[in-house]
Amino acid sequence: MVGSKDKSKEKREKRLQEISLLRTIPYSDHQRWWTSETVAVVTGANRGIGFEMVRQLAGHGLTVILTSRDENVGVEAAKILQEGGFNVDFHRLDILDPSSIQDFCNWIKEKYECIDVLINNAGVNYNVGSGNSVEFSNMVISTNYYGTKNIITAMIPLMRHACQGARIVNVTSRLGRLKGRHSKLENEAVRAKLMDVDSLTEEIVDETVSEFLKQVEEGTWESGGWPHSFTDYSVSKMAVNAYTRVLAKELSERPDGEKIYANCFCPGWVKTAMTGYAGNISAEDGADTGVWLALLPDQAITGKFFAERREINF
């Protein structure tokens, strides 16, 4: 087991070194579909992975809007990047508050008219270390799943119509996988429903999280076959993964020139406040795949799940 862990660590470190090298290679002119007029929005971006994605996108020459629920820390975060010469703007955004979302949309329309990239990074996790409380499950599901859906629904009408397509990138987690080494889901009925991509709908995803929250309320969730570590966070990310597939399928039906491509990625176990700084990956490396997905020259990629710039299974 120790040998297997060492091998896994070695493999991850090698891949991160490769990605660091790839990050130093500039995009060629024919790959750069964006200009300084291209607008990206990153939610929950006052620190950690979100802040780093803003920095990297602005470093590639985009105009980036940094959002944060806390206005003061958001203004300060944007100021740091502005002083570094980056084209970064700030607006307050609480993805749980409909009036905050409406204010944000009105401001976008007035100042920028439309956006090209939306990265949904805002999220919460109340479990660190080996603790696994479901006390805040409602807040975790509301923020990570419903909040993400709220802002996507509000922003889709504001996404630019262009031949290269607009992009939605959802920050999720391998903890939400239905199959694989990281999946701790034992509920076969839920797995079967969420894996059947042809029949999958937003209603099915909503029903799944409602079922989980009902069992939490009744105190029966432990026998429900849900993941036994980071349970509420894992379920919320499982829901976002499934919703990304539904969304991508719906958006693929839009006519050419109005396409929007939606993908999700796992940044890894990053050293941020959300992990209690217990992660094994820097924010810079954690942000990389999200930025890479947002800027992909081959825009036809949609409805996929990525980690370390590689597609992984849901």
Rosetta silent file (secondary structure, phi, psi, omega in degrees, C-alpha in Angstrom):
SEQUENCE: MVGSKDKSKEKREKRLQEISLLRTIPYSDHQRWWTSETVAVVTGANRGIGFEMVRQLAGHGLTVILTSRDENVGVEAAKILQEGGFNVDFHRLDILDPSSIQDFCNWIKEKYECIDVLINNAGVNYNVGSGNSVEFSNMVISTNYYGTKNIITAMIPLMRHACQGARIVNVTSRLGRLKGRHSKLENEAVRAKLMDVDSLTEEIVDETVSEFLKQVEEGTWESGGWPHSFTDYSVSKMAVNAYTRVLAKELSERPDGEKIYANCFCPGWVKTAMTGYAGNISAEDGADTGVWLALLPDQAITGKFFAERREINF
SCORE:     score description
SCORE:     0.000 S_00000001
   1 L     0.000  -44.143  178.598    0.000    0.000    0.000 S_00000001
   2 H   -61.831  -43.130  178.721    2.828    2.405    0.891 S_00000001
   3 H   -60.211  -40.434  179.228    4.580    1.540   -2.377 S_00000001
   4 H   -64.687  -42.004  178.216    1.378    2.252   -4.301 S_00000001
   5 H   -63.528  -42.243  179.245    1.003    5.643   -2.557 S_00000001
   6 H   -62.939  -42.512  179.194    4.621    6.520   -3.347 S_00000001
   7 H   -63.042  -42.438  179.828    4.142    5.575   -7.000 S_00000001
   8 H   -62.874  -42.496  179.190    0.975    7.652   -7.201 S_00000001
   9 H   -64.177  -43.372  179.929    2.756   10.640   -5.637 S_00000001
  10 H   -62.083  -43.231  179.974    5.691   10.260   -8.027 S_00000001
  11 H   -62.850  -44.229 -179.684    3.342   10.064  -11.012 S_00000001
  12 H   -64.354  -43.783 -179.839    1.431   13.168   -9.898 S_00000001
  13 H   -63.296  -38.116  178.077    4.620   15.169   -9.324 S_00000001
  14 H   -64.424  -43.366  179.728    5.918   14.199  -12.764 S_00000001
  15 H   -65.427  -39.836  179.044    2.649   15.282  -14.386 S_00000001
  16 H   -65.117  -34.700  175.302    2.670   18.593  -12.501 S_00000001
  17 H   -64.858  -41.518  177.976    6.227   19.238  -13.731 S_00000001
  18 H   -61.249  -43.725 -179.037    5.049   18.582  -17.296 S_00000001
  19 H   -65.544  -40.085  177.186    2.148   21.004  -16.838 S_00000001
  20 H   -58.611  -40.128  176.902    4.456   23.682  -15.383 S_00000001
  21 H   -66.250  -44.438  179.528    6.546   23.386  -18.540 S_00000001
  22 H   -59.164  -35.754 -178.702    3.466   23.537  -20.783 S_00000001
  23 H   -65.430  -23.729 -179.126    2.404   26.711  -18.977 S_00000001
  24 H   -81.898  -12.649 -179.203    5.628   28.428  -20.055 S_00000001
  25 L   -85.453  118.175 -177.902    4.877   27.829  -23.761 S_00000001
  26 L   -69.815  150.542  174.955    2.993   30.839  -25.144 S_00000001
  27 L   -68.493  138.554  178.426   -0.116   30.323  -27.261 S_00000001
  28 L   -77.738  164.620 -177.556    0.591   30.858  -30.973 S_00000001
  29 L   -58.073  -38.123 -177.568   -1.330   33.490  -32.955 S_00000001
  30 L   -76.661  -16.439  175.983   -3.549   30.895  -34.644 S_00000001
  31 L   -84.976  -26.262 -174.524   -4.421   29.346  -31.254 S_00000001
  32 L   -78.363   96.943  177.973   -5.357   32.678  -29.669 S_00000001
  33 L   -85.226   -8.390 -174.457   -9.061   33.077  -30.351 S_00000001
  34 L  -104.707  165.039  175.021   -9.251   35.806  -27.683 S_00000001
  35 L  -136.274 -173.527  178.263   -8.197   39.481  -27.474 S_00000001
  36 L   -70.309  -13.580  178.187   -8.059   42.087  -24.707 S_00000001
  37 L   -85.484  -10.426 -179.960  -11.791   42.642  -25.397 S_00000001
  38 L   -72.123  130.266 -173.499  -12.580   39.040  -24.399 S_00000001
  39 E  -111.688  126.076  176.227  -14.327   39.030  -21.014 S_00000001
  40 E  -116.916  141.659  175.173  -14.020   36.221  -18.446 S_00000001
  41 E  -115.255  132.134  175.820  -15.878   36.013  -15.124 S_00000001
  42 E  -122.791  120.765 -179.209  -14.503   33.963  -12.228 S_00000001
  43 L   -86.803  154.080  178.756  -16.775   33.457   -9.206 S_00000001
  44 L    55.479   50.178 -167.171  -15.447   33.123   -5.648 S_00000001
  45 L  -112.669   20.113 -178.363  -12.130   34.567   -6.761 S_00000001
  46 L   -79.044  -11.041  179.080  -10.830   36.628   -3.835 S_00000001
  47 L  -158.547  176.524  171.574   -8.335   33.909   -2.846 S_00000001
  48 H    58.250 -138.337 -175.663   -6.985   30.438   -3.635 S_00000001
  49 H   -63.116  -41.519 -179.331   -7.756   28.736   -6.946 S_00000001
  50 H   -59.921  -48.538  179.148  -10.219   31.434   -8.049 S_00000001
  51 H   -58.929  -42.555 -178.019   -7.710   34.249   -7.529 S_00000001
  52 H   -67.218  -36.643  177.036   -5.054   32.253   -9.364 S_00000001
  53 H   -66.512  -38.834  175.525   -7.354   31.608  -12.346 S_00000001
  54 H   -59.994  -47.434 -178.200   -8.041   35.343  -12.578 S_00000001
  55 H   -60.313  -45.238 -177.459   -4.304   36.042  -12.515 S_00000001
  56 H   -68.932  -41.900  178.661   -3.498   33.464  -15.193 S_00000001
  57 H   -63.696  -43.457  178.128   -6.351   34.482  -17.512 S_00000001
  58 H   -64.625  -33.790  177.234   -5.421   38.164  -17.185 S_00000001
  59 H   -64.732  -25.773  176.555   -1.811   37.156  -17.853 S_00000001
  60 L   -85.722    0.269  173.681   -2.971   35.736  -21.192 S_00000001
  61 L    99.957    7.540  177.669   -4.417   39.132  -22.075 S_00000001
  62 L   -84.506  161.114  167.552   -8.123   38.747  -21.285 S_00000001
  63 E   -87.776  124.382 -174.500  -10.253   41.213  -19.353 S_00000001
  64 E  -121.923  132.727  177.605  -11.197   39.337  -16.176 S_00000001
  65 E  -101.848  115.556  178.553  -13.945   40.115  -13.691 S_00000001
  66 E   -88.877  125.957  177.073  -13.096   38.901  -10.203 S_00000001
  67 E  -117.524  153.739 -179.752  -16.167   38.285   -8.058 S_00000001
  68 E  -156.535  147.262  177.599  -16.504   37.716   -4.341 S_00000001
  69 L   -69.888  -34.951  179.838  -19.351   37.583   -1.836 S_00000001
  70 L   -93.649  111.371 -174.718  -17.358   39.852    0.497 S_00000001
  71 H   -59.856  -45.127 -175.716  -16.947   43.217   -1.190 S_00000001
  72 H   -62.053  -46.586 -178.795  -13.973   44.435    0.878 S_00000001
  73 H   -71.074  -31.244  177.598  -11.783   41.372    0.336 S_00000001
  74 H   -65.758  -43.939  178.779  -12.802   41.255   -3.343 S_00000001
  75 H   -61.526  -43.364  179.914  -11.789   44.880   -3.912 S_00000001
  76 H   -64.534  -41.448  179.862   -8.442   44.227   -2.221 S_00000001
  77 H   -63.018  -44.751  179.927   -7.810   41.082   -4.257 S_00000001
  78 H   -64.290  -37.500 -179.155   -8.567   42.887   -7.526 S_00000001
  79 H   -61.464  -41.118  178.975   -6.361   45.788   -6.466 S_00000001
  80 H   -57.437  -44.705 -178.466   -3.356   43.467   -6.016 S_00000001
  81 H   -73.166  -38.121  177.939   -3.744   42.245   -9.608 S_00000001
  82 H   -61.608  -40.790  179.014   -4.475   45.712  -11.009 S_00000001
  83 H   -67.562  -22.094  176.313   -1.272   47.009   -9.406 S_00000001
  84 L   -83.931    3.016  176.930    0.543   44.142  -11.134 S_00000001
  85 L    91.861    8.052 -178.715   -0.605   45.532  -14.495 S_00000001
  86 L   -87.247  146.682  179.071   -3.438   43.039  -15.082 S_00000001
  87 L   -85.967   83.259 -174.551   -6.741   44.064  -16.661 S_00000001
  88 E  -123.332  133.942  176.481   -8.955   42.964  -13.769 S_00000001
  89 E  -116.727  165.337  179.657  -12.282   44.402  -12.689 S_00000001
  90 E  -132.328  143.526  166.494  -14.340   43.602   -9.582 S_00000001
  91 E  -149.325  141.165  178.228  -17.999   43.243   -8.739 S_00000001
  92 E   -67.113  140.908  176.620  -19.664   41.750   -5.692 S_00000001
  93 L  -152.247  122.535  172.909  -21.557   38.525   -6.346 S_00000001
  94 L  -113.520  109.419 -173.494  -23.357   36.184   -3.960 S_00000001
  95 L   -70.906   -3.918  176.408  -24.517   33.172   -6.010 S_00000001
  96 L   -97.429   -7.439 -173.725  -27.149   32.344   -3.354 S_00000001
  97 L  -111.557  108.914 -178.271  -28.814   35.756   -3.539 S_00000001
  98 H   -55.724  -36.100 -179.037  -31.111   36.371   -6.566 S_00000001
  99 H   -70.918  -34.076  176.715  -30.895   40.159   -6.137 S_00000001
 100 H   -66.335  -41.187  177.948  -27.076   40.013   -6.073 S_00000001
 101 H   -63.368  -43.239  179.752  -27.107   37.923   -9.274 S_00000001
 102 H   -63.608  -42.612  177.773  -29.511   40.401  -10.908 S_00000001
 103 H   -59.796  -42.867 -179.207  -27.326   43.371   -9.890 S_00000001
 104 H   -63.266  -46.127  179.740  -24.296   41.618  -11.329 S_00000001
 105 H   -62.075  -42.215  178.776  -26.045   40.861  -14.638 S_00000001
 106 H   -61.448  -42.104  179.707  -27.266   44.461  -14.953 S_00000001
 107 H   -64.633  -43.319  177.758  -23.729   45.734  -14.336 S_00000001
 108 H   -58.293  -49.833 -178.230  -22.275   43.335  -16.936 S_00000001
 109 H   -57.754  -43.923 -176.778  -24.860   44.449  -19.531 S_00000001
 110 H   -70.200  -42.167 -173.466  -24.180   48.108  -18.839 S_00000001
 111 H   -92.318  -38.187 -173.929  -20.376   47.951  -18.722 S_00000001
 112 L  -120.697  -11.853 -177.310  -19.399   45.022  -20.976 S_00000001
 113 L    71.958  -50.204 -179.551  -22.620   44.030  -22.811 S_00000001
 114 L  -155.037  172.471  178.725  -21.619   40.355  -22.765 S_00000001
 115 E  -127.987  163.645 -178.610  -19.027   37.838  -21.582 S_00000001
 116 L  -111.415  -29.567 -174.928  -17.085   35.017  -23.267 S_00000001
 117 E  -135.394  134.143  173.227  -15.991   32.797  -20.365 S_00000001
 118 E  -125.422  118.952  175.722  -17.670   31.876  -17.076 S_00000001
 119 E  -110.634  116.328 -177.786  -15.661   29.927  -14.491 S_00000001
 120 E   -92.821   97.162 -177.258  -17.752   28.717  -11.560 S_00000001
 121 L  -108.593  -21.717 -176.621  -15.337   28.452   -8.669 S_00000001
 122 L   -58.256  130.726 -179.758  -17.478   29.716   -5.751 S_00000001
 123 L  -171.755  166.243  179.503  -18.091   26.906   -3.288 S_00000001
 124 L  -133.943  154.838  174.238  -17.971   25.864    0.366 S_00000001
 125 L  -149.314  127.808 -177.183  -16.747   22.906    2.391 S_00000001
 126 L  -105.762    1.026  179.687  -17.143   22.584    6.169 S_00000001
 127 L  -108.803  123.806  173.656  -15.194   19.352    6.654 S_00000001
 128 L  -126.283  158.768 -178.733  -11.428   19.373    7.045 S_00000001
 129 L    65.336 -139.335 -176.419   -9.134   16.608    8.195 S_00000001
 130 L   -96.333    1.439  179.809  -10.936   13.378    9.065 S_00000001
 131 L   -67.630  146.675  178.502  -14.144   15.054   10.265 S_00000001
 132 L  -144.249   65.849  178.164  -17.323   14.236    8.351 S_00000001
 133 L   -83.827  144.904  173.865  -20.206   16.270    9.700 S_00000001
 134 L  -110.057   18.706 -177.645  -23.363   16.719    7.608 S_00000001
 135 L   -58.120  -35.543 -176.465  -24.541   19.587    9.823 S_00000001
 136 L  -106.963   25.771 -176.392  -24.130   22.127    7.016 S_00000001
 137 H   -55.946  -41.679 -179.942  -25.328   19.911    4.148 S_00000001
 138 H   -59.751  -43.747 -179.901  -28.077   22.329    3.112 S_00000001
 139 H   -66.457  -41.339 -178.796  -25.589   25.185    2.790 S_00000001
 140 H   -64.009  -47.372  179.677  -23.060   23.020    0.903 S_00000001
 141 H   -66.927  -43.305 -179.558  -25.645   21.743   -1.611 S_00000001
 142 H   -59.568  -44.332 -177.693  -27.287   25.173   -1.955 S_00000001
 143 H   -75.565  -57.035 -170.322  -23.985   26.889   -2.701 S_00000001
 144 H   -69.639  -35.418 -178.280  -22.024   24.305   -4.660 S_00000001
 145 H  -101.136  -63.868 -175.338  -24.890   22.930   -6.750 S_00000001
 146 H   -66.147  -38.510  178.372  -27.887   25.286   -6.792 S_00000001
 147 H   -61.690  -42.365  178.233  -25.750   28.440   -6.604 S_00000001
 148 H   -61.774  -44.059  178.253  -23.681   27.261   -9.572 S_00000001
 149 H   -62.986  -41.252 -178.787  -26.870   26.558  -11.541 S_00000001
 150 H   -57.077  -47.923 -175.417  -28.299   29.977  -10.595 S_00000001
 151 H   -73.044  -34.521  176.694  -25.378   31.927  -11.984 S_00000001
 152 H   -62.680  -47.635 -179.678  -25.118   29.794  -15.128 S_00000001
 153 H   -58.486  -40.938 -179.230  -28.825   30.309  -15.881 S_00000001
 154 H   -71.223  -33.270 -173.873  -28.458   34.056  -15.372 S_00000001
 155 H   -87.668  -23.705 -177.280  -25.276   34.384  -17.458 S_00000001
 156 H   -53.497  -44.352  178.815  -26.192   32.261  -20.506 S_00000001
 157 H   -64.665  -16.651 -178.681  -28.246   35.094  -22.107 S_00000001
 158 H   -99.713    7.270 -178.394  -25.199   37.372  -21.646 S_00000001
 159 E   -87.091  133.356 -172.168  -22.701   35.038  -23.322 S_00000001
 160 L   -61.809  136.391  171.916  -21.290   36.386  -26.584 S_00000001
 161 L   -83.776  116.168 -178.156  -22.444   34.947  -29.899 S_00000001
 162 L  -156.335  156.540 -175.979  -19.240   34.207  -31.810 S_00000001
 163 L   -62.365  -29.998 -178.279  -17.836   31.554  -34.142 S_00000001
 164 L   -80.928   -8.672  179.134  -15.379   30.325  -31.479 S_00000001
 165 L    78.535  153.468  174.004  -18.185   29.778  -28.986 S_00000001
 166 E   -92.632  165.351 -174.963  -18.447   30.876  -25.356 S_00000001
 167 E  -131.622  136.659  172.541  -17.140   28.657  -22.534 S_00000001
 168 E  -118.013  128.443  179.257  -18.434   27.550  -19.140 S_00000001
 169 E  -124.584  121.301  179.019  -15.981   25.817  -16.785 S_00000001
 170 E  -103.642  127.412  177.361  -17.211   24.286  -13.516 S_00000001
 171 E   -82.595  115.874 -179.740  -14.736   23.602  -10.714 S_00000001
 172 L  -125.872 -145.206 -175.773  -15.673   20.201   -9.292 S_00000001
 173 L  -159.197  148.112  172.573  -13.831   17.282   -7.696 S_00000001
 174 H   -62.192  -21.454  177.555  -12.831   13.674   -8.203 S_00000001
 175 H   -61.343  -20.193  179.476  -14.666   13.106   -4.904 S_00000001
 176 H   -94.887   10.066 -179.610  -17.843   13.428   -6.968 S_00000001
 177 L   -70.694  148.666 -179.713  -16.925   10.660   -9.402 S_00000001
 178 L   -87.119  -25.133 -179.397  -19.399    7.838   -9.931 S_00000001
 179 L  -141.437  154.996  176.285  -16.725    5.254  -10.666 S_00000001
 180 L   116.445  177.948 -173.791  -13.022    4.946  -10.024 S_00000001
 181 L   -59.571  -35.487 -174.929  -10.496    4.993   -7.223 S_00000001
 182 L   -87.413  -11.910 -176.218  -11.830    8.173   -5.620 S_00000001
 183 L   -76.445  126.216  177.712  -15.519    7.205   -5.790 S_00000001
 184 L  -113.338   13.472 -179.289  -16.972    6.207   -2.445 S_00000001
 185 L   -74.337  124.387  179.871  -20.556    6.060   -3.716 S_00000001
 186 L  -110.013   -2.663 -178.887  -22.188    2.760   -2.734 S_00000001
 187 L   -84.256   99.365 -174.874  -25.732    3.635   -3.846 S_00000001
 188 H   -65.146  -33.097 -179.941  -26.049    1.635   -7.084 S_00000001
 189 H   -65.697  -43.374  177.898  -29.413    3.150   -8.013 S_00000001
 190 H   -64.905  -44.636  179.891  -28.000    6.681   -7.856 S_00000001
 191 H   -58.490  -47.237 -178.556  -24.893    5.617   -9.792 S_00000001
 192 H   -60.939  -43.335 -179.666  -26.988    3.996  -12.544 S_00000001
 193 H   -63.043  -45.776 -175.445  -29.262    7.070  -12.881 S_00000001
 194 H   -77.444  -19.745  178.973  -26.407    9.572  -13.055 S_00000001
 195 H   -86.121  -17.194 -179.125  -24.316    7.453  -15.426 S_00000001
 196 L   -81.574   80.038 -171.635  -27.111    7.081  -17.977 S_00000001
 197 L   -62.412  -28.602 -179.738  -26.178   10.248  -19.874 S_00000001
 198 L   -68.399  -32.742 -178.643  -28.827    9.695  -22.584 S_00000001
 199 L  -100.116   -7.019 -174.343  -31.667    9.776  -20.031 S_00000001
 200 L   -65.652  134.305  177.016  -30.033   12.199  -17.598 S_00000001
 201 L  -134.199  166.318  176.601  -31.964   15.413  -16.900 S_00000001
 202 H   -61.723  -36.383 -179.505  -31.654   18.345  -14.536 S_00000001
 203 H   -62.300  -40.249  179.399  -34.735   17.020  -12.692 S_00000001
 204 H   -63.682  -40.668  179.100  -32.979   13.693  -12.015 S_00000001
 205 H   -66.329  -44.319  177.637  -29.967   15.536  -10.567 S_00000001
 206 H   -58.634  -44.649 -179.750  -32.251   17.725   -8.425 S_00000001
 207 H   -61.411  -36.974 -178.953  -34.112   14.631   -7.177 S_00000001
 208 H   -64.403  -47.130 -179.310  -30.800   12.980   -6.238 S_00000001
 209 H   -70.599  -32.090  177.254  -29.629   15.855   -4.035 S_00000001
 210 H   -65.069  -39.314  178.531  -33.137   16.196   -2.542 S_00000001
 211 H   -62.654  -42.820  178.393  -33.050   12.503   -1.653 S_00000001
 212 H   -62.184  -48.625 -177.620  -29.690   12.985    0.068 S_00000001
 213 H   -64.356  -34.561  177.398  -30.875   16.046    2.035 S_00000001
 214 H   -64.027  -42.613  179.632  -34.070   14.219    3.069 S_00000001
 215 H   -68.025  -33.955  175.894  -31.974   11.335    4.449 S_00000001
 216 H   -62.487  -45.993 -179.272  -29.720   13.815    6.292 S_00000001
 217 H   -62.452  -37.990 -177.939  -32.817   15.364    7.883 S_00000001
 218 H   -83.333  -11.329 -178.842  -34.160   11.921    8.853 S_00000001
 219 L    78.643   20.716 -177.379  -30.743   10.770   10.119 S_00000001
 220 L  -109.653    5.071 -172.517  -30.647    7.816    7.701 S_00000001
 221 H   -60.891  -31.252 -176.436  -27.972    9.058    5.264 S_00000001
 222 H   -64.574  -26.618  177.814  -25.249    6.734    6.614 S_00000001
 223 H   -98.912    8.994 -176.400  -27.133    3.682    5.390 S_00000001
 224 L   -89.146    0.891  178.408  -28.066    5.384    2.110 S_00000001
 225 L    79.878   14.134  178.284  -24.911    4.383    0.256 S_00000001
 226 L   -79.332  161.283  178.080  -23.569    7.951    0.033 S_00000001
 227 L   -55.410  143.409 -175.676  -19.810    8.636    0.236 S_00000001
 228 L   -98.286    3.035  172.267  -18.546    8.267    3.825 S_00000001
 229 L  -132.220  141.089 -176.297  -15.921   11.017    3.669 S_00000001
 230 L    48.192   45.346 -168.029  -16.582   14.657    2.804 S_00000001
 231 H   -55.962  -56.336 -175.349  -20.126   13.394    2.238 S_00000001
 232 H   -65.468  -39.305  178.446  -22.049   16.616    1.581 S_00000001
 233 H   -63.719  -45.098  179.717  -19.202   18.132   -0.474 S_00000001
 234 H   -60.389  -43.909  179.938  -18.848   14.899   -2.521 S_00000001
 235 H   -65.307  -40.227  179.977  -22.587   14.785   -3.240 S_00000001
 236 H   -63.176  -39.690 -179.182  -22.614   18.468   -4.245 S_00000001
 237 H   -76.372  -31.856  173.309  -19.753   17.920   -6.712 S_00000001
 238 H   -60.159  -40.712  179.551  -21.313   14.705   -8.018 S_00000001
 239 H   -67.435  -41.687  179.191  -24.399   16.824   -8.795 S_00000001
 240 H   -65.850  -39.393  176.910  -22.363   19.533  -10.547 S_00000001
 241 H   -58.834  -48.014 -179.255  -20.587   16.899  -12.640 S_00000001
 242 H   -64.374  -42.655  179.803  -23.923   15.419  -13.729 S_00000001
 243 H   -63.125  -35.537  178.509  -25.422   18.866  -14.367 S_00000001
 244 H   -59.896  -39.293  179.920  -22.425   19.790  -16.548 S_00000001
 245 H   -68.079  -41.624  178.272  -23.251   16.852  -18.832 S_00000001
 246 H   -62.895  -47.295 -178.726  -26.938   17.845  -19.018 S_00000001
 247 H   -60.160  -46.629 -178.925  -26.012   21.470  -19.689 S_00000001
 248 H   -59.948  -40.360 -179.785  -23.493   20.577  -22.410 S_00000001
 249 H   -64.853  -44.135  179.418  -26.084   18.436  -24.180 S_00000001
 250 H   -63.644  -45.330 -176.508  -28.680   21.237  -24.082 S_00000001
 251 H   -70.919  -24.114 -179.062  -26.224   23.904  -25.249 S_00000001
 252 L   -68.510  -15.351  179.930  -24.916   21.723  -28.103 S_00000001
 253 L   -83.338   -5.774  178.438  -28.300   22.154  -29.787 S_00000001
 254 L   -69.972  150.170 -178.834  -27.713   25.874  -30.259 S_00000001
 255 L   -68.249  158.959  175.755  -26.995   27.006  -33.838 S_00000001
 256 L   -55.195  140.922 -177.849  -23.443   27.693  -35.054 S_00000001
 257 L    93.123  -13.300  178.064  -22.308   31.123  -33.947 S_00000001
 258 L  -127.022   14.410 -175.808  -24.265   30.793  -30.682 S_00000001
 259 L   -67.664  146.828  171.631  -22.543   27.711  -29.236 S_00000001
 260 E  -132.152  128.912 -177.298  -21.540   27.504  -25.581 S_00000001
 261 E  -106.180  129.086 -175.481  -19.186   24.725  -24.472 S_00000001
 262 E  -121.475  126.761  177.913  -19.433   23.439  -20.887 S_00000001
 263 E  -138.710  167.182  175.636  -16.853   21.284  -19.109 S_00000001
 264 E  -132.513  160.832 -179.680  -15.769   20.592  -15.537 S_00000001
 265 E  -148.950  154.853  174.029  -12.434   19.885  -13.892 S_00000001
 266 E  -103.906  121.287 -179.599  -10.889   18.744  -10.638 S_00000001
 267 L   -76.493  -11.609 -175.106   -8.074   21.048   -9.474 S_00000001
 268 L    95.554 -177.516 -178.518   -6.696   18.394   -7.111 S_00000001
 269 L   -86.919   89.601 -168.653   -6.119   18.582   -3.360 S_00000001
 270 E   -91.813  145.315  177.531   -4.933   22.187   -3.305 S_00000001
 271 L   -73.732   86.144  178.622   -3.281   24.052   -0.418 S_00000001
 272 L  -137.492  175.347  178.627   -6.120   26.518    0.214 S_00000001
 273 H   -59.508  -32.911 -176.998   -8.389   27.594    3.063 S_00000001
 274 H   -64.314  -30.312  179.094  -10.985   25.066    1.833 S_00000001
 275 H   -99.991   10.144 -175.840   -8.664   22.130    2.574 S_00000001
 276 L    64.940   27.831 -179.100   -7.323   23.712    5.771 S_00000001
 277 L    57.025   28.964 -179.320   -4.079   24.198    3.771 S_00000001
 278 L   -98.764    5.282 -176.522   -3.547   20.435    3.969 S_00000001
 279 L   -70.357  174.393  179.936   -3.408   19.925    0.208 S_00000001
 280 L  -118.829   11.780 -178.378   -0.483   18.686   -1.842 S_00000001
 281 E  -131.385  142.161  178.555   -0.824   20.999   -4.872 S_00000001
 282 L   -74.616  158.929  177.238   -0.201   24.740   -5.179 S_00000001
 283 H   -60.477  -35.804  179.789   -3.021   27.103   -6.188 S_00000001
 284 H   -60.708  -46.334  178.293   -1.055   27.860   -9.370 S_00000001
 285 H   -70.646  -37.182  179.929   -1.066   24.187  -10.410 S_00000001
 286 H   -63.795  -35.231 -178.182   -4.655   23.718   -9.242 S_00000001
 287 H   -76.830  -21.070 -168.509   -5.871   26.609  -11.406 S_00000001
 288 H   -54.847  -50.002 -174.732   -4.028   25.458  -14.525 S_00000001
 289 H   -65.414  -34.913  177.630   -6.574   23.030  -16.013 S_00000001
 290 H   -62.960  -42.713  179.012   -9.438   25.517  -15.572 S_00000001
 291 H   -67.570  -44.589  178.828   -7.522   28.198  -17.475 S_00000001
 292 H   -58.400  -43.370  178.432   -6.448   25.689  -20.136 S_00000001
 293 H   -65.073  -41.139 -179.275  -10.087   24.604  -20.632 S_00000001
 294 H   -63.157  -30.441 -174.601  -11.309   28.196  -20.853 S_00000001
 295 L  -103.465    4.093 -176.160   -8.765   28.957  -23.591 S_00000001
 296 L   -50.549  123.975  177.320   -8.917   25.708  -25.590 S_00000001
 297 L   -66.630  -33.653  179.274   -8.527   26.506  -29.290 S_00000001
 298 L   -84.850   87.373 -169.763  -10.504   23.341  -30.146 S_00000001
 299 L   -74.339   -7.178 -177.238  -13.822   24.641  -28.913 S_00000001
 300 L   -74.567   -3.862  179.082  -15.872   21.548  -29.862 S_00000001
 301 L   -77.605  121.842 -178.214  -14.904   19.829  -26.596 S_00000001
 302 L  -154.372  151.404  177.897  -17.940   19.853  -24.322 S_00000001
 303 L    72.453   25.433 -176.776  -19.583   17.800  -21.576 S_00000001
 304 L  -114.189  166.100 -179.549  -16.256   16.364  -20.391 S_00000001
 305 E  -122.058  131.389 -174.452  -14.435   16.047  -17.057 S_00000001
 306 E  -129.044  156.357  169.895  -10.726   16.886  -16.762 S_00000001
 307 E  -152.014  135.240  178.715   -7.847   16.779  -14.292 S_00000001
 308 L    51.090   44.361  177.296   -4.242   17.818  -14.959 S_00000001
 309 L    62.867   20.208  177.615   -5.146   18.689  -18.590 S_00000001
 310 E  -127.987  145.387  177.181   -6.389   15.165  -19.288 S_00000001
 311 E   -72.785  138.696  176.069   -9.908   13.859  -19.682 S_00000001
 312 E  -125.826  164.749 -179.805  -11.056   11.573  -16.864 S_00000001
 313 L   -79.252  148.305  175.595  -14.202    9.478  -16.425 S_00000001
 314 L   -70.163    0.000    0.000  -17.234   10.783  -14.586 S_00000001
